Structures are given as C-alpha cells and as structure tokens.
C-alpha cells in the first residue's frame, strides 16, 4: 500500500470563507502525517483551539496526490 502523506498548516485569512492567507510567511506549519486520520486529528485540534477567531484557518493538504495523483484514498 502506498504511503498517503498529509500536511496540516494554518494562519490568518483575509476572508473566513476562503484560503487566501494574509501573511504566508507567518503560517503555522503543524506537520506532515502518515495518513488522513492523524492529519484530521491534528487539524481538528488546531481548529478547535482557534474557534473564537474566525480569521484563523487550518487546512489539510493531500501531499500524496501531488506525488501520485492516480492513487485514491480508501
């Protein structure tokens, strides 16, 4: 089975409905995770910790899709 790496990061956004970050150089790099579930758990923890700030957003990037776009997640 292929390794399905995921990357979690976040920071301040210009509009809470989008992902246009106000200062990309100050993004918080949460980490790279070996599967979606552990990335989701990290994302959820960071998102819940910043719930009172609508302009702070964390995202999950599916790194494995960049390396091998034909591999799907099961």
N, CA, C and O atoms as a CHARMM CRD file, in Angstrom:
* protein
*
  296
    1    1 UNK  N      0.83400  -1.18100   0.00000 PROA 1      0.00000
    2    1 UNK  CA     0.00000   0.00000   0.00000 PROA 1      0.00000
    3    1 UNK  C      0.88200   1.24900   0.00000 PROA 1      0.00000
    4    1 UNK  O      1.90000   1.29700   0.69100 PROA 1      0.00000
    5    2 UNK  N      0.49400   2.23600  -0.76200 PROA 2      0.00000
    6    2 UNK  CA     1.24700   3.48200  -0.86000 PROA 2      0.00000
    7    2 UNK  C      1.09400   4.30900   0.41600 PROA 2      0.00000
    8    2 UNK  O      0.06400   4.25800   1.08800 PROA 2      0.00000
    9    3 UNK  N      2.12700   5.05900   0.72800 PROA 3      0.00000
   10    3 UNK  CA     2.07700   5.96300   1.87600 PROA 3      0.00000
   11    3 UNK  C      1.27700   7.19700   1.46600 PROA 3      0.00000
   12    3 UNK  O      1.56600   7.81900   0.44400 PROA 3      0.00000
   13    4 UNK  N      0.26900   7.55100   2.26900 PROA 4      0.00000
   14    4 UNK  CA    -0.61000   8.66800   1.93700 PROA 4      0.00000
   15    4 UNK  C     -0.31600   9.85000   2.86400 PROA 4      0.00000
   16    4 UNK  O     -1.01300  10.06100   3.85600 PROA 4      0.00000
   17    5 UNK  N      0.72300  10.61400   2.52900 PROA 5      0.00000
   18    5 UNK  CA     1.13000  11.73400   3.37000 PROA 5      0.00000
   19    5 UNK  C      0.15900  12.90300   3.28100 PROA 5      0.00000
   20    5 UNK  O     -0.38900  13.20600   2.22100 PROA 5      0.00000
   21    6 UNK  N     -0.04000  13.55700   4.43700 PROA 6      0.00000
   22    6 UNK  CA    -0.90700  14.72900   4.52600 PROA 6      0.00000
   23    6 UNK  C     -0.18400  15.81300   5.31500 PROA 6      0.00000
   24    6 UNK  O      0.54300  15.51800   6.26300 PROA 6      0.00000
   25    7 UNK  N     -0.38500  17.06400   4.92200 PROA 7      0.00000
   26    7 UNK  CA     0.28000  18.20800   5.53400 PROA 7      0.00000
   27    7 UNK  C     -0.78800  19.13200   6.12200 PROA 7      0.00000
   28    7 UNK  O     -1.76500  19.45600   5.44600 PROA 7      0.00000
   29    8 UNK  N     -0.60900  19.55600   7.37200 PROA 8      0.00000
   30    8 UNK  CA    -1.55100  20.45200   8.03300 PROA 8      0.00000
   31    8 UNK  C     -0.83100  21.76500   8.34000 PROA 8      0.00000
   32    8 UNK  O      0.26400  21.77400   8.90200 PROA 8      0.00000
   33    9 UNK  N     -1.46900  22.87100   7.95900 PROA 9      0.00000
   34    9 UNK  CA    -0.93700  24.19200   8.26700 PROA 9      0.00000
   35    9 UNK  C     -2.08700  25.17300   8.39800 PROA 9      0.00000
   36    9 UNK  O     -3.22400  24.86500   8.03900 PROA 9      0.00000
   37   10 UNK  N     -1.78500  26.35600   8.91400 PROA 10     0.00000
   38   10 UNK  CA    -2.83600  27.34500   9.05700 PROA 10     0.00000
   39   10 UNK  C     -2.30600  28.71500   9.38900 PROA 10     0.00000
   40   10 UNK  O     -1.11000  28.91200   9.60300 PROA 10     0.00000
   41   11 UNK  N     -3.23200  29.66400   9.42600 PROA 11     0.00000
   42   11 UNK  CA    -2.89400  31.04100   9.74100 PROA 11     0.00000
   43   11 UNK  C     -4.08500  31.94000   9.51000 PROA 11     0.00000
   44   11 UNK  O     -5.20700  31.47400   9.31400 PROA 11     0.00000
   45   12 UNK  N     -3.83000  33.23000   9.53400 PROA 12     0.00000
   46   12 UNK  CA    -4.87600  34.23200   9.33500 PROA 12     0.00000
   47   12 UNK  C     -5.25800  34.30600   7.86400 PROA 12     0.00000
   48   12 UNK  O     -4.39700  34.30600   6.98400 PROA 12     0.00000
   49   13 UNK  N     -6.56100  34.37000   7.61200 PROA 13     0.00000
   50   13 UNK  CA    -7.07400  34.50500   6.25000 PROA 13     0.00000
   51   13 UNK  C     -7.76300  35.85200   6.08700 PROA 13     0.00000
   52   13 UNK  O     -8.22600  36.44300   7.06300 PROA 13     0.00000
   53   14 UNK  N     -7.82800  36.33400   4.85200 PROA 14     0.00000
   54   14 UNK  CA    -8.48100  37.61400   4.55800 PROA 14     0.00000
   55   14 UNK  C     -9.98900  37.50500   4.69900 PROA 14     0.00000
   56   14 UNK  O    -10.64900  38.44000   5.15200 PROA 14     0.00000
   57   15 UNK  N    -10.53000  36.35600   4.30600 PROA 15     0.00000
   58   15 UNK  CA   -11.97000  36.10900   4.35300 PROA 15     0.00000
   59   15 UNK  C    -12.17000  34.69800   4.90400 PROA 15     0.00000
   60   15 UNK  O    -11.60000  33.75100   4.36300 PROA 15     0.00000
   61   16 UNK  N    -12.96200  34.53300   5.96400 PROA 16     0.00000
   62   16 UNK  CA   -13.14600  33.20200   6.56000 PROA 16     0.00000
   63   16 UNK  C    -13.72800  32.15500   5.60400 PROA 16     0.00000
   64   16 UNK  O    -13.63800  30.95700   5.87300 PROA 16     0.00000
   65   17 UNK  N    -14.31800  32.59200   4.50300 PROA 17     0.00000
   66   17 UNK  CA   -14.88900  31.64500   3.54000 PROA 17     0.00000
   67   17 UNK  C    -13.86200  31.13200   2.54200 PROA 17     0.00000
   68   17 UNK  O    -14.16800  30.25100   1.73900 PROA 17     0.00000
   69   18 UNK  N    -12.63700  31.67600   2.58500 PROA 18     0.00000
   70   18 UNK  CA   -11.61500  31.27700   1.60900 PROA 18     0.00000
   71   18 UNK  C    -10.32200  30.84200   2.25800 PROA 18     0.00000
   72   18 UNK  O    -10.23600  30.68100   3.47600 PROA 18     0.00000
   73   19 UNK  N     -9.31800  30.65600   1.41900 PROA 19     0.00000
   74   19 UNK  CA    -7.99900  30.24400   1.90500 PROA 19     0.00000
   75   19 UNK  C     -6.90900  31.20000   1.41600 PROA 19     0.00000
   76   19 UNK  O     -5.77500  30.78700   1.17100 PROA 19     0.00000
   77   20 UNK  N     -7.25900  32.47200   1.27700 PROA 20     0.00000
   78   20 UNK  CA    -6.27500  33.48600   0.89900 PROA 20     0.00000
   79   20 UNK  C     -5.65400  34.00400   2.19600 PROA 20     0.00000
   80   20 UNK  O     -6.24900  34.82900   2.88900 PROA 20     0.00000
   81   21 UNK  N     -4.45000  33.51300   2.52200 PROA 21     0.00000
   82   21 UNK  CA    -3.80700  33.85000   3.78400 PROA 21     0.00000
   83   21 UNK  C     -3.22300  35.26400   3.73800 PROA 21     0.00000
   84   21 UNK  O     -2.65600  35.68400   2.72900 PROA 21     0.00000
   85   22 UNK  N     -3.37200  35.98600   4.84500 PROA 22     0.00000
   86   22 UNK  CA    -2.91900  37.37700   4.89600 PROA 22     0.00000
   87   22 UNK  C     -1.40500  37.49300   4.89200 PROA 22     0.00000
   88   22 UNK  O     -0.86600  38.43400   4.30800 PROA 22     0.00000
   89   23 UNK  N     -0.70900  36.56700   5.52400 PROA 23     0.00000
   90   23 UNK  CA     0.74900  36.62400   5.62000 PROA 23     0.00000
   91   23 UNK  C      1.32400  35.21300   5.49100 PROA 23     0.00000
   92   23 UNK  O      1.59500  34.56100   6.49900 PROA 23     0.00000
   93   24 UNK  N      1.51100  34.74200   4.26500 PROA 24     0.00000
   94   24 UNK  CA     2.00200  33.37600   4.06100 PROA 24     0.00000
   95   24 UNK  C      3.32500  33.07500   4.76000 PROA 24     0.00000
   96   24 UNK  O      3.60100  31.92000   5.08500 PROA 24     0.00000
   97   25 UNK  N      4.13400  34.08600   4.99100 PROA 25     0.00000
   98   25 UNK  CA     5.42000  33.85300   5.65600 PROA 25     0.00000
   99   25 UNK  C      5.27000  33.52100   7.13500 PROA 25     0.00000
  100   25 UNK  O      6.20600  33.01600   7.75600 PROA 25     0.00000
  101   26 UNK  N      4.09100  33.80400   7.70600 PROA 26     0.00000
  102   26 UNK  CA     3.90100  33.51500   9.12500 PROA 26     0.00000
  103   26 UNK  C      2.93400  32.35000   9.36300 PROA 26     0.00000
  104   26 UNK  O      2.38700  32.21100  10.45700 PROA 26     0.00000
  105   27 UNK  N      2.72700  31.52300   8.34900 PROA 27     0.00000
  106   27 UNK  CA     1.85600  30.36300   8.51600 PROA 27     0.00000
  107   27 UNK  C      2.41100  29.42100   9.57700 PROA 27     0.00000
  108   27 UNK  O      3.62400  29.25000   9.70200 PROA 27     0.00000
  109   28 UNK  N      1.51600  28.82100  10.32900 PROA 28     0.00000
  110   28 UNK  CA     1.92400  27.81200  11.30600 PROA 28     0.00000
  111   28 UNK  C      1.95500  26.45500  10.60500 PROA 28     0.00000
  112   28 UNK  O      0.93700  25.98800  10.09400 PROA 28     0.00000
  113   29 UNK  N      3.11200  25.83900  10.58500 PROA 29     0.00000
  114   29 UNK  CA     3.26400  24.52400   9.96700 PROA 29     0.00000
  115   29 UNK  C      3.06800  23.48800  11.06300 PROA 29     0.00000
  116   29 UNK  O      3.95200  23.27700  11.89400 PROA 29     0.00000
  117   30 UNK  N      1.91300  22.84700  11.06100 PROA 30     0.00000
  118   30 UNK  CA     1.56500  21.89400  12.11500 PROA 30     0.00000
  119   30 UNK  C      2.35200  20.60200  11.93900 PROA 30     0.00000
  120   30 UNK  O      2.91300  20.08300  12.90400 PROA 30     0.00000
  121   31 UNK  N      2.40100  20.07600  10.71100 PROA 31     0.00000
  122   31 UNK  CA     3.18500  18.87700  10.48100 PROA 31     0.00000
  123   31 UNK  C      2.73700  18.05900   9.29600 PROA 31     0.00000
  124   31 UNK  O      1.72700  18.34200   8.65200 PROA 31     0.00000
  125   32 UNK  N      3.52900  17.02800   9.03000 PROA 32     0.00000
  126   32 UNK  CA     3.23000  16.05700   7.97600 PROA 32     0.00000
  127   32 UNK  C      2.84000  14.76800   8.67600 PROA 32     0.00000
  128   32 UNK  O      3.50400  14.33600   9.61800 PROA 32     0.00000
  129   33 UNK  N      1.75600  14.15400   8.21100 PROA 33     0.00000
  130   33 UNK  CA     1.18600  12.98800   8.87400 PROA 33     0.00000
  131   33 UNK  C      1.07200  11.81500   7.90700 PROA 33     0.00000
  132   33 UNK  O      0.88200  12.01600   6.70800 PROA 33     0.00000
  133   34 UNK  N      1.18800  10.58800   8.42100 PROA 34     0.00000
  134   34 UNK  CA     1.24800   9.40700   7.55800 PROA 34     0.00000
  135   34 UNK  C     -0.09200   8.96300   6.98000 PROA 34     0.00000
  136   34 UNK  O     -0.13400   8.11100   6.09300 PROA 34     0.00000
  137   35 UNK  N     -1.18200   9.53600   7.47800 PROA 35     0.00000
  138   35 UNK  CA    -2.50000   9.15800   6.96000 PROA 35     0.00000
  139   35 UNK  C     -3.50300  10.26200   7.25400 PROA 35     0.00000
  140   35 UNK  O     -3.22600  11.18200   8.02400 PROA 35     0.00000
  141   36 UNK  N     -4.66100  10.15900   6.63800 PROA 36     0.00000
  142   36 UNK  CA    -5.66600  11.20900   6.77300 PROA 36     0.00000
  143   36 UNK  C     -6.16700  11.33100   8.20400 PROA 36     0.00000
  144   36 UNK  O     -6.35400  12.44500   8.69200 PROA 36     0.00000
  145   37 UNK  N     -6.38500  10.22900   8.87900 PROA 37     0.00000
  146   37 UNK  CA    -6.96000  10.28800  10.22700 PROA 37     0.00000
  147   37 UNK  C     -6.07200  11.06100  11.19800 PROA 37     0.00000
  148   37 UNK  O     -6.57700  11.87800  11.96800 PROA 37     0.00000
  149   38 UNK  N     -4.78100  10.82600  11.17900 PROA 38     0.00000
  150   38 UNK  CA    -3.90700  11.56200  12.09200 PROA 38     0.00000
  151   38 UNK  C     -3.81200  13.03500  11.67800 PROA 38     0.00000
  152   38 UNK  O     -3.71300  13.90800  12.54000 PROA 38     0.00000
  153   39 UNK  N     -3.84000  13.31800  10.38400 PROA 39     0.00000
  154   39 UNK  CA    -3.86300  14.70900   9.91900 PROA 39     0.00000
  155   39 UNK  C     -5.16300  15.38400  10.35000 PROA 39     0.00000
  156   39 UNK  O     -5.15800  16.53100  10.79500 PROA 39     0.00000
  157   40 UNK  N     -6.25900  14.67300  10.21600 PROA 40     0.00000
  158   40 UNK  CA    -7.55800  15.21100  10.62100 PROA 40     0.00000
  159   40 UNK  C     -7.57900  15.51300  12.11900 PROA 40     0.00000
  160   40 UNK  O     -8.09100  16.55100  12.53800 PROA 40     0.00000
  161   41 UNK  N     -7.03300  14.62100  12.91200 PROA 41     0.00000
  162   41 UNK  CA    -6.99000  14.83300  14.36200 PROA 41     0.00000
  163   41 UNK  C     -6.17600  16.09100  14.70300 PROA 41     0.00000
  164   41 UNK  O     -6.57600  16.87500  15.56500 PROA 41     0.00000
  165   42 UNK  N     -5.04500  16.27900  14.03000 PROA 42     0.00000
  166   42 UNK  CA    -4.22200  17.47400  14.25600 PROA 42     0.00000
  167   42 UNK  C     -4.95400  18.72300  13.79000 PROA 42     0.00000
  168   42 UNK  O     -4.95400  19.73900  14.48400 PROA 42     0.00000
  169   43 UNK  N     -5.57700  18.65500  12.61700 PROA 43     0.00000
  170   43 UNK  CA    -6.35100  19.78100  12.08900 PROA 43     0.00000
  171   43 UNK  C     -7.48400  20.15100  13.03900 PROA 43     0.00000
  172   43 UNK  O     -7.70000  21.32400  13.34300 PROA 43     0.00000
  173   44 UNK  N     -8.19100  19.14800  13.49400 PROA 44     0.00000
  174   44 UNK  CA    -9.32500  19.39800  14.38800 PROA 44     0.00000
  175   44 UNK  C     -8.87500  20.05500  15.69400 PROA 44     0.00000
  176   44 UNK  O     -9.51700  20.99100  16.17100 PROA 44     0.00000
  177   45 UNK  N     -7.78600  19.57300  16.26700 PROA 45     0.00000
  178   45 UNK  CA    -7.26800  20.16000  17.49700 PROA 45     0.00000
  179   45 UNK  C     -6.90700  21.62200  17.32500 PROA 45     0.00000
  180   45 UNK  O     -7.25700  22.45700  18.15900 PROA 45     0.00000
  181   46 UNK  N     -6.20200  21.93500  16.23800 PROA 46     0.00000
  182   46 UNK  CA    -5.81600  23.32600  15.97200 PROA 46     0.00000
  183   46 UNK  C     -7.03400  24.18800  15.66300 PROA 46     0.00000
  184   46 UNK  O     -7.11900  25.32900  16.11800 PROA 46     0.00000
  185   47 UNK  N     -7.96800  23.65400  14.89800 PROA 47     0.00000
  186   47 UNK  CA    -9.16700  24.40900  14.54000 PROA 47     0.00000
  187   47 UNK  C    -10.02100  24.69700  15.76600 PROA 47     0.00000
  188   47 UNK  O    -10.52800  25.80700  15.92600 PROA 47     0.00000
  189   48 UNK  N    -10.18000  23.71100  16.62100 PROA 48     0.00000
  190   48 UNK  CA   -10.97800  23.91800  17.83200 PROA 48     0.00000
  191   48 UNK  C    -10.29500  24.88900  18.78600 PROA 48     0.00000
  192   48 UNK  O    -10.97500  25.64300  19.48300 PROA 48     0.00000
  193   49 UNK  N     -8.97200  24.88700  18.83300 PROA 49     0.00000
  194   49 UNK  CA    -8.24300  25.80100  19.71600 PROA 49     0.00000
  195   49 UNK  C     -8.37100  27.25800  19.26000 PROA 49     0.00000
  196   49 UNK  O     -8.20300  28.17700  20.06100 PROA 49     0.00000
  197   50 UNK  N     -8.66600  27.46400  17.98300 PROA 50     0.00000
  198   50 UNK  CA    -8.78700  28.83200  17.45500 PROA 50     0.00000
  199   50 UNK  C    -10.22800  29.16200  17.05400 PROA 50     0.00000
  200   50 UNK  O    -10.45700  30.04500  16.22600 PROA 50     0.00000
  201   51 UNK  N    -11.17900  28.46700  17.63000 PROA 51     0.00000
  202   51 UNK  CA   -12.58200  28.61500  17.21900 PROA 51     0.00000
  203   51 UNK  C    -13.13200  30.02500  17.43700 PROA 51     0.00000
  204   51 UNK  O    -14.05000  30.44000  16.72900 PROA 51     0.00000
  205   52 UNK  N    -12.59500  30.75500  18.38700 PROA 52     0.00000
  206   52 UNK  CA   -13.08100  32.10600  18.65600 PROA 52     0.00000
  207   52 UNK  C    -12.54900  33.13900  17.66500 PROA 52     0.00000
  208   52 UNK  O    -12.98800  34.28800  17.69100 PROA 52     0.00000
  209   53 UNK  N    -11.63100  32.76500  16.80900 PROA 53     0.00000
  210   53 UNK  CA   -11.07000  33.67000  15.81500 PROA 53     0.00000
  211   53 UNK  C    -11.45900  33.18300  14.42300 PROA 53     0.00000
  212   53 UNK  O    -10.83800  32.27300  13.87300 PROA 53     0.00000
  213   54 UNK  N    -12.48400  33.79500  13.87100 PROA 54     0.00000
  214   54 UNK  CA   -12.99700  33.36400  12.56000 PROA 54     0.00000
  215   54 UNK  C    -11.98200  33.55300  11.43900 PROA 54     0.00000
  216   54 UNK  O    -12.12400  32.95400  10.37300 PROA 54     0.00000
  217   55 UNK  N    -10.96700  34.37100  11.66200 PROA 55     0.00000
  218   55 UNK  CA    -9.98600  34.64500  10.62100 PROA 55     0.00000
  219   55 UNK  C     -8.74700  33.76600  10.70700 PROA 55     0.00000
  220   55 UNK  O     -7.77800  33.98500   9.98000 PROA 55     0.00000
  221   56 UNK  N     -8.77000  32.77800  11.58700 PROA 56     0.00000
  222   56 UNK  CA    -7.69400  31.79300  11.64400 PROA 56     0.00000
  223   56 UNK  C     -8.23200  30.48700  11.08100 PROA 56     0.00000
  224   56 UNK  O     -9.26400  29.98100  11.52100 PROA 56     0.00000
  225   57 UNK  N     -7.52400  29.95600  10.11000 PROA 57     0.00000
  226   57 UNK  CA    -7.99400  28.74300   9.43300 PROA 57     0.00000
  227   57 UNK  C     -6.84200  27.76300   9.28100 PROA 57     0.00000
  228   57 UNK  O     -5.71200  28.14600   8.97700 PROA 57     0.00000
  229   58 UNK  N     -7.15400  26.48800   9.49900 PROA 58     0.00000
  230   58 UNK  CA    -6.19200  25.40500   9.28500 PROA 58     0.00000
  231   58 UNK  C     -6.72200  24.52800   8.15900 PROA 58     0.00000
  232   58 UNK  O     -7.93200  24.35100   8.01500 PROA 58     0.00000
  233   59 UNK  N     -5.81600  23.98400   7.36800 PROA 59     0.00000
  234   59 UNK  CA    -6.19300  23.15500   6.22700 PROA 59     0.00000
  235   59 UNK  C     -5.35200  21.88100   6.18900 PROA 59     0.00000
  236   59 UNK  O     -4.26200  21.80600   6.75600 PROA 59     0.00000
  237   60 UNK  N     -5.90000  20.88800   5.50000 PROA 60     0.00000
  238   60 UNK  CA    -5.19400  19.63000   5.25800 PROA 60     0.00000
  239   60 UNK  C     -4.88700  19.55700   3.76500 PROA 60     0.00000
  240   60 UNK  O     -5.78100  19.70400   2.93200 PROA 60     0.00000
  241   61 UNK  N     -3.62600  19.33100   3.43700 PROA 61     0.00000
  242   61 UNK  CA    -3.21400  19.16600   2.04200 PROA 61     0.00000
  243   61 UNK  C     -2.84500  17.70100   1.84300 PROA 61     0.00000
  244   61 UNK  O     -2.07300  17.13700   2.61800 PROA 61     0.00000
  245   62 UNK  N     -3.39300  17.10000   0.81800 PROA 62     0.00000
  246   62 UNK  CA    -3.11900  15.70000   0.49600 PROA 62     0.00000
  247   62 UNK  C     -1.83900  15.63400  -0.33400 PROA 62     0.00000
  248   62 UNK  O     -1.88600  15.66400  -1.56300 PROA 62     0.00000
  249   63 UNK  N     -0.69100  15.54400   0.34700 PROA 63     0.00000
  250   63 UNK  CA     0.59200  15.54300  -0.34900 PROA 63     0.00000
  251   63 UNK  C      0.72800  14.38300  -1.32500 PROA 63     0.00000
  252   63 UNK  O      1.32500  14.53300  -2.39200 PROA 63     0.00000
  253   64 UNK  N      0.18400  13.24200  -0.96900 PROA 64     0.00000
  254   64 UNK  CA     0.30700  12.06400  -1.83900 PROA 64     0.00000
  255   64 UNK  C     -0.32700  12.29900  -3.19900 PROA 64     0.00000
  256   64 UNK  O      0.08400  11.68600  -4.18400 PROA 64     0.00000
  257   65 UNK  N     -1.32200  13.17500  -3.27100 PROA 65     0.00000
  258   65 UNK  CA    -1.96500  13.47300  -4.55800 PROA 65     0.00000
  259   65 UNK  C     -1.04300  14.27600  -5.46300 PROA 65     0.00000
  260   65 UNK  O     -1.17000  14.22900  -6.68700 PROA 65     0.00000
  261   66 UNK  N     -0.12000  15.00900  -4.86500 PROA 66     0.00000
  262   66 UNK  CA     0.84400  15.76500  -5.66600 PROA 66     0.00000
  263   66 UNK  C      1.89100  14.83600  -6.26000 PROA 66     0.00000
  264   66 UNK  O      2.35200  15.04700  -7.38200 PROA 66     0.00000
  265   67 UNK  N      2.26600  13.80200  -5.50400 PROA 67     0.00000
  266   67 UNK  CA     3.29300  12.87100  -5.95500 PROA 67     0.00000
  267   67 UNK  C      2.74900  11.84100  -6.93700 PROA 67     0.00000
  268   67 UNK  O      3.39100  11.52300  -7.93800 PROA 67     0.00000
  269   68 UNK  N      1.56600  11.32500  -6.64100 PROA 68     0.00000
  270   68 UNK  CA     0.95300  10.29500  -7.47600 PROA 68     0.00000
  271   68 UNK  C     -0.54900  10.55300  -7.56400 PROA 68     0.00000
  272   68 UNK  O     -1.31600   9.93900  -6.82200 PROA 68     0.00000
  273   69 UNK  N     -0.98200  11.43400  -8.44000 PROA 69     0.00000
  274   69 UNK  CA    -2.39400  11.83100  -8.49700 PROA 69     0.00000
  275   69 UNK  C     -3.35400  10.68100  -8.82400 PROA 69     0.00000
  276   69 UNK  O     -4.55300  10.79700  -8.57000 PROA 69     0.00000
  277   70 UNK  N     -2.86000   9.59600  -9.37300 PROA 70     0.00000
  278   70 UNK  CA    -3.75300   8.48200  -9.72800 PROA 70     0.00000
  279   70 UNK  C     -4.10500   7.60300  -8.52500 PROA 70     0.00000
  280   70 UNK  O     -5.00300   6.76700  -8.62100 PROA 70     0.00000
  281   71 UNK  N     -3.41500   7.77600  -7.39800 PROA 71     0.00000
  282   71 UNK  CA    -3.70900   6.96700  -6.20100 PROA 71     0.00000
  283   71 UNK  C     -4.85600   7.62000  -5.43500 PROA 71     0.00000
  284   71 UNK  O     -4.79800   8.80400  -5.10300 PROA 71     0.00000
  285   72 UNK  N     -5.88200   6.84800  -5.16100 PROA 72     0.00000
  286   72 UNK  CA    -7.01100   7.38200  -4.39800 PROA 72     0.00000
  287   72 UNK  C     -6.90300   6.91800  -2.94500 PROA 72     0.00000
  288   72 UNK  O     -6.22200   5.94200  -2.63100 PROA 72     0.00000
  289   73 UNK  N     -7.59600   7.64900  -2.07400 PROA 73     0.00000
  290   73 UNK  CA    -7.62300   7.27100  -0.65800 PROA 73     0.00000
  291   73 UNK  C     -8.76200   6.29800  -0.42400 PROA 73     0.00000
  292   73 UNK  O     -9.88300   6.50500  -0.88900 PROA 73     0.00000
  293   74 UNK  N     -8.46200   5.25200   0.29100 PROA 74     0.00000
  294   74 UNK  CA    -9.52300   4.28900   0.62600 PROA 74     0.00000
  295   74 UNK  C     -9.84300   4.37400   2.08800 PROA 74     0.00000
  296   74 UNK  O    -10.70900   3.64700   2.57400 PROA 74     0.00000
